[in-house]
Amino acid sequence: MAEFRGRMLVVEEDALARRIVAKRFARSGWSVQVTSTDEEALELLDAAAGDVDIVVTDRLPLTFSGFDLAKRIREIPGPVGATAVVVVSGLDRPSDIASVLAAGADGFVSRPFDLADLESEIERVLKVRSAADDGQVGRT
């Protein structure tokens, strides 16, 4: 059994993609919750009270985009608003990526993607956040 790595919320409208991502990350030690809607994602984050380490969301969920979900998460006060967010999207122009990151996402993965690419981006985001929490970001 893999060592516990953290809590992840996957927001993906496609049921097959949700299952594949959840299964892969659960096998590698993540406690994974899944939802197909952004509204339920916000409810789950609120109920978890800051106990979710990362949200992985599609760029275009059913009611608003991953861009909007990242922005709405950032507007929540306290630890929920500080939850790491990685957006997955088929849109990969530099302006699309810049918009997602400007909205508050911490990372971005272009579709189609390999699950290893997603895992690498999640690890990168969490490493940067951990370094920032330790006061190491920006030091030379």
C-alpha positions in Angstrom: 0.0 0.0 0.0 1.3 3.5 -0.9 2.2 6.0 1.7 -0.5 8.7 2.3 0.3 11.7 0.2 -2.6 14.0 0.9 -6.2 14.8 0.0 -7.3 15.6 -3.6 -10.6 16.8 -5.1 -11.1 16.0 -8.7 -13.7 18.1 -10.6 -14.3 16.6 -14.0 -17.5 16.3 -15.9 -16.5 13.2 -17.9 -17.2 10.1 -15.7 -14.5 7.9 -17.3 -11.8 10.6 -16.9 -12.9 11.1 -13.3 -12.6 7.3 -12.6 -9.2 7.0 -14.3 -7.7 10.0 -12.5 -9.2 9.0 -9.1 -8.0 5.4 -9.4 -4.5 6.4 -10.5 -4.0 8.8 -7.6 -5.7 6.6 -5.0 -3.2 3.9 -5.9 -0.3 6.3 -5.4 -1.4 7.2 -1.9 -3.9 10.1 -2.3 -7.3 10.2 -0.6 -9.4 11.2 -3.6 -12.9 12.7 -3.7 -14.6 13.3 -7.1 -17.4 15.4 -8.4 -18.7 16.4 -11.8 -19.8 20.0 -10.8 -18.1 23.1 -9.6 -20.9 23.9 -7.2 -20.5 20.5 -5.5 -16.7 21.1 -5.5 -17.2 24.3 -3.5 -19.5 22.5 -1.1 -17.0 19.7 -0.6 -14.2 22.2 0.0 -16.3 24.1 2.5 -17.2 20.9 4.4 -13.5 19.8 4.4 -12.6 23.1 6.1 -9.2 23.4 4.5 -8.4 19.7 4.7 -8.0 19.3 0.9 -4.5 19.7 -0.3 -5.2 20.1 -4.0 -8.0 20.5 -6.5 -7.6 19.1 -10.0 -10.3 20.6 -12.3 -11.2 20.6 -16.0 -11.0 23.9 -17.8 -14.7 23.7 -18.8 -16.9 22.1 -16.1 -20.6 22.2 -16.5 -21.6 25.5 -14.9 -18.4 27.6 -15.0 -14.8 27.1 -16.1 -11.8 25.9 -14.2 -10.7 29.5 -14.5 -13.8 30.6 -12.6 -13.5 27.7 -10.1 -10.0 28.7 -9.2 -11.1 32.4 -8.9 -14.0 31.4 -6.6 -11.8 29.2 -4.4 -9.3 32.1 -4.0 -12.2 34.3 -2.8 -13.0 32.0 0.1 -11.4 33.3 3.3 -9.2 31.1 5.4 -7.5 27.8 4.5 -10.1 26.8 1.9 -9.1 29.8 -0.2 -5.5 28.7 -0.1 -6.1 25.2 -1.5 -3.8 24.4 -4.4 -5.5 24.3 -7.8 -4.3 22.6 -11.0 -6.4 23.1 -14.2 -6.5 20.6 -17.0 -7.5 22.0 -20.4 -7.5 21.3 -24.2 -6.8 25.1 -24.6 -3.1 25.5 -24.5 -2.4 28.9 -26.1 -0.1 31.0 -23.9 -2.9 33.5 -23.3 -5.2 30.7 -22.1 -2.6 29.5 -19.6 -1.9 33.0 -18.4 -5.6 33.6 -17.8 -6.0 30.5 -15.8 -2.9 31.3 -13.7 -4.0 34.9 -13.2 -7.3 33.7 -11.9 -5.6 31.9 -9.1 -4.7 28.4 -10.4 -1.3 27.2 -9.3 -0.7 24.8 -12.2 -1.8 23.9 -15.7 -1.8 20.7 -17.7 -2.7 20.6 -21.4 -5.0 17.9 -22.9 -4.4 15.3 -24.0 -2.1 14.4 -21.2 -0.4 11.5 -19.7 -1.3 10.8 -16.0 2.4 11.0 -15.3 2.4 14.6 -16.6 -0.5 15.5 -14.3 1.3 13.8 -11.4 4.5 15.8 -12.1 2.6 19.1 -12.2 0.8 18.3 -8.9 4.2 17.5 -7.3 5.7 20.7 -8.7 2.8 22.8 -7.4 2.9 21.3 -3.9 6.7 21.6 -3.8 6.5 25.3 -4.6 3.8 25.8 -2.0 5.8 23.9 0.6 8.9 26.0 -0.1 6.8 29.2 0.1 5.3 28.0 3.4 8.9 27.4 4.7 10.0 30.9 3.5 12.3 29.5 0.9 10.8 31.0 -2.2 12.7 34.0 -3.6 15.9 33.2 -1.6 19.2 32.9 -3.4 
